[in-house]
Every structure is written in C-alpha cells, then in structure tokens.
Amino acid sequence: MITDLLYQEYLSLLLNGKRDACSRMVQALIDKNIDIKTLYTDLFQKSLYEVGKLWEFNKITVAREHLVTAITEGLLNLVYPKLFLGKRTHKKAVISCAANEFHQIGGKMVADMFEIQGWDAHFLGANMPLDQMLHYIDEVKPDLLGLSLSVYFNMPSLIKGIEAVKTNFKNLDIVVGGQAFNWGGMDKVKSYPNTVCIRSLVELDHMITVE
C-alpha cells in the first residue's frame, strides 16, 4: 500500500532530483513484496501525472520535468526481475510510441504491465518510424498493438499510424493511450474497428485480465 505520506515524501524527493533516495524508497517497497501493479499505478503513474500538470501550469521547468522522467525510468529497472514471475500466456504485444513522439516512459510502463500479465511485450521505444513498425508487426505477428502518445500536437502521426496498420493488418487489435488524450482525439481513435483508448494503467490491467 502506498500511503499519502509516503507518496508525498517520494514526490518531494523526485522533484528535487534525489535519485538515490527515490531508489532506496522503491527498493524498500519491492523488498516488502508490494504488488507491482500498485507500485506502477499509485507511485509511478500518479507522480508522473502530477509532475506533468505542474509543467503544464508553468510550476516547474522543462528541465525538471525531464529530470523526473529520467529518474522514474531508471526506477523501473528495479522492478524488472519481478515482471516475469507469473504464468505466461504465450500472447504477444508490440508496444510503440507514435512517430515524432519522444516521450517513451508511458509506453514502457504499458509494456511492463503486459509482461506482469504473462504476455511477451516487444517495446519499440520512442519516435518509431511507421514503415519500420509495420515491418516489425509483420515479422512478429502480435496479438495486439499498443500505441502511446503524450503530446497532442503529434495526434496526426498517431492517426496516420493507425490507418496504416488497419490497411496492412485489418484484424489486429489496437490499444492507444497517453496524456495527449486529455486534450481530445479519443472519438477519432475509437472510430477505427478493433481500436480502443485507455486512460490509465488500471484500465489497461482490467482489459488484459478480462482477456
């Protein structure tokens, strides 16, 4: 369980760039066998969303927002050995950021959630060229494609990617998500067949569990 006191302490350390202290705190939670999904949703995702809002309202600089993201991405590596302990489903997911999207931490966390649920998650990272993503999908033949978008300005790139995937792999299920959808675009995405938009890791976890 992530108490409000613990969360506030972590957030303060994170905003002040205390990488080592954040690492010790997260490792202590892992050593106490905290549920990994809880760690992701109630600490990592919650703090990243809050920092994103601080940046949007000019409460912190871009440099500090980047620092927080970099620290959090490093902390995810502490969880890595725990991702593969559950029963494997033999399902495959390709997770990628849209072209021109350089914020990859959300996509990485999504890939980790799939791994926790027993999927094989192929995370392609930030700014994935569309032609290369299509080639990789054809090579791997996943059961699902996940696309992450953080900046609303890049929505046309995401839509172009969805249309290309539907043209080449019309039956492939697509899941999209990211902070960009706070500003719109969800109705457009949902108009494509077998395409859903998720707002949080909790929603994603429920979707995977139902499957």
C-alpha positions in Angstrom: 0.0 0.0 0.0 1.2 3.5 -0.9 0.2 5.9 1.9 -0.4 9.5 1.2 2.6 10.4 3.5 4.9 8.0 1.6 3.7 9.3 -1.7 4.3 13.0 -0.8 7.7 12.2 0.5 8.6 10.3 -2.7 7.2 13.2 -4.9 9.3 15.7 -3.0 12.4 13.6 -3.4 11.6 13.1 -7.1 11.1 16.8 -7.8 14.3 17.7 -6.1 16.3 15.2 -8.1 17.1 12.8 -5.2 17.7 9.8 -7.4 19.4 7.7 -4.7 16.8 8.4 -2.1 14.0 7.5 -4.5 15.8 4.3 -5.4 16.1 3.3 -1.8 12.4 4.0 -1.2 11.3 2.0 -4.2 13.6 -0.9 -3.4 12.3 -1.0 0.2 8.8 -1.3 -1.2 9.9 -4.1 -3.5 11.6 -5.9 -0.6 8.3 -5.8 1.3 6.7 -7.5 -1.7 4.4 -4.7 -2.7 2.1 -5.5 -5.5 3.9 -4.4 -8.6 0.7 -3.1 -10.2 0.1 -0.9 -7.2 3.7 0.4 -7.4 3.1 1.4 -11.0 -0.3 3.0 -10.6 -0.1 4.6 -7.1 3.5 5.8 -7.2 5.0 5.9 -10.7 2.0 6.9 -12.8 0.4 9.1 -10.1 3.6 11.1 -9.6 4.3 11.4 -13.4 0.8 12.7 -13.9 1.2 15.3 -11.1 4.5 16.4 -12.4 3.0 16.7 -15.9 0.3 19.0 -14.6 2.9 21.1 -12.8 4.7 21.6 -16.1 1.6 22.4 -18.0 0.8 25.2 -15.5 4.4 26.5 -15.5 5.0 25.5 -11.9 8.2 23.6 -12.9 10.7 23.9 -15.8 11.0 21.6 -18.7 14.4 20.6 -17.3 12.9 19.5 -14.0 10.1 17.6 -15.8 12.8 15.8 -17.9 14.8 15.0 -14.7 11.7 13.4 -13.1 11.1 11.3 -16.1 14.7 10.1 -16.3 14.7 9.2 -12.6 11.4 7.3 -12.9 12.6 5.4 -16.0 15.7 4.3 -14.1 13.5 3.2 -11.1 11.5 0.9 -13.5 14.7 -1.2 -13.8 14.5 -2.1 -10.1 11.2 -3.8 -10.9 12.4 -5.7 -13.9 13.2 -9.1 -12.2 9.6 -9.2 -10.9 7.9 -8.8 -14.2 8.3 -12.4 -15.3 7.3 -14.4 -12.3 3.7 -15.1 -13.3 2.3 -17.7 -15.6 3.0 -17.0 -19.3 0.1 -16.7 -21.7 2.1 -17.1 -24.9 0.4 -13.9 -26.2 2.4 -11.2 -27.9 2.0 -7.4 -27.8 4.0 -4.9 -29.8 4.2 -1.5 -27.9 5.4 1.6 -29.6 5.3 5.4 -29.5 4.0 7.2 -32.5 6.3 8.7 -35.0 7.6 12.1 -33.7 6.7 11.1 -30.1 9.8 11.3 -27.9 8.2 10.5 -24.5 8.6 6.8 -24.1 8.1 6.2 -20.4 4.3 5.7 -20.7 4.8 3.1 -23.4 7.5 1.3 -21.4 5.2 1.1 -18.4 2.4 -0.3 -20.6 4.8 -3.0 -21.9 5.7 -3.9 -18.3 2.0 -4.3 -17.4 1.7 -6.7 -20.3 4.7 -8.7 -19.0 3.2 -8.8 -15.5 0.1 -10.4 -17.0 2.2 -13.0 -18.8 2.4 -11.6 -22.3 5.6 -11.2 -24.3 5.8 -7.5 -24.8 8.0 -6.1 -27.6 8.7 -2.4 -26.7 9.9 -0.4 -29.7 10.6 2.9 -27.9 10.2 6.5 -28.9 9.8 8.0 -32.3 9.3 4.8 -34.2 9.3 5.2 -38.0 6.0 4.0 -39.3 7.5 1.8 -42.0 9.8 0.1 -39.5 6.9 -0.5 -37.1 4.8 -2.1 -39.9 7.7 -4.3 -40.8 8.2 -5.5 -37.3 4.5 -6.2 -36.9 4.6 -8.4 -40.0 7.7 -10.2 -38.6 6.4 -10.8 -35.1 2.7 -11.2 -35.8 1.5 -9.9 -32.4 -2.0 -10.4 -30.9 -2.2 -6.7 -30.1 -0.5 -3.4 -30.9 -0.2 -0.7 -28.3 0.5 2.9 -29.3 1.5 5.6 -26.8 1.1 9.4 -27.4 1.9 12.1 -24.8 1.9 15.3 -26.9 -1.4 16.2 -28.5 0.4 18.0 -31.3 1.5 14.6 -32.6 -2.0 13.2 -32.9 -1.9 13.3 -36.8 1.1 10.9 -36.6 -0.8 8.5 -34.4 -3.9 8.6 -36.7 -1.6 8.0 -39.7 -0.1 5.0 -37.9 -3.5 3.5 -37.1 -4.7 3.9 -40.6 -1.6 2.2 -42.0 -1.9 -0.7 -39.5 -5.6 -1.1 -40.4 -4.7 -1.2 -44.1 -2.0 -3.8 -43.7 -3.3 -5.8 -40.7 -7.1 -5.1 -40.6 -7.8 -7.7 -37.9 -5.1 -6.6 -35.5 -6.4 -5.2 -32.2 -5.0 -1.8 -31.3 -4.9 -0.1 -27.8 -3.9 3.5 -27.6 -3.3 5.8 -24.6 -1.3 8.6 -23.2 -1.6 12.1 -21.8 -2.4 13.6 -25.3 -5.9 12.3 -25.0 -6.6 14.7 -22.1 -6.9 17.3 -24.9 -9.1 15.3 -27.3 -8.8 12.8 -30.1 -10.4 9.9 -28.4 -13.6 9.9 -30.5 -11.4 9.9 -33.7 -9.4 6.9 -32.5 -12.4 4.9 -31.4 -13.9 5.2 -34.9 -11.5 2.6 -36.2 -12.5 -1.0 -35.8 -10.9 -3.1 -33.1 -9.3 0.0 -31.6 -9.8 1.2 -28.0 -8.4 4.0 -26.0 -7.4 3.6 -22.4 -6.9 6.3 -19.8 -4.8 4.6 -17.1 -2.8 1.6 -16.2 -5.7 0.4 -14.1 -8.0 0.4 -17.1 -5.3 -1.4 -19.1 -4.8 -4.0 -16.4 -8.6 -4.7 -16.3 -8.7 -5.1 -20.1 -5.8 -7.6 -20.1 -7.3 -9.5 -17.2 -10.7 -9.8 -18.9 -9.0 -11.2 -22.0 
